[in-house]
């Protein structure tokens, strides 16, 4: 299976448990790994036979910058299920969502939730 990776997408969202997170918002980083067959795109060199990664980016942006989730686990799971539902060419997706600045006094590069989902899980 072939893999497309969209790495380091940055979005501004209002996800979080605390009211100030929902009011002020913050950045979220998203990585996607999409597994699907790219043979026809490689053979024809035609966008009609490929997965348009700019469209995938816009799709993810609409979710992350949309209605808030309390937990980044819920956001991550929603992204994974929506990718499989919307892009039927994708057989498997791994989603990583990083909250780089949690609202408490910690010194690290953020917290990341990673989830992997396969199309067979949704049939």
Residue, then its C-alpha position, 0 to 999 in steps of 0.5 A: x500500500x502507498x502512503x501520503x503524509x500531510x505533516x505539520x498542518x497548523x490550525x487555530x481552534x477552540x478545543x479544550x475542557x477549560x472555558x478560557x480555551x473555548x474563548x481564547x483558542x489556540x494552535x493545533x498541529x495535525x499530521x495525517x498518514x493516508x494509505x491507499x493505492x497510487x498506481x493509477x496516479x503514478x502511471x497516468x500523471x493525472x490529478x483525476x487519478x490522485x488524491x488532491x492533498x490541498x482538498x484534504x488540507x481544506x477538509x481537515x481545516x474545516x473540522x479543526x477550525x469548526x465546532x469545538x471538542x472538549x478532548x483532543x482525543x475526540x477531535x483526533x477520533x473525529x478526524x480519522x472517521x471523517x477522512x475514511x467516510x469522505x475519502x473512500x479511496x483511503x484504506x487506512x489513516x493515522x491522525x496525530x493532533x498536537x496541542x503545543x501549549x496546554x493551559x497549565x504550567x508544564x515545560x514540554x513541546x505539547x501533548x500529542x494524540x495519535x490514532x490509527x483507523x482502517x476502512x475494515x473497521x468502518x464497513 
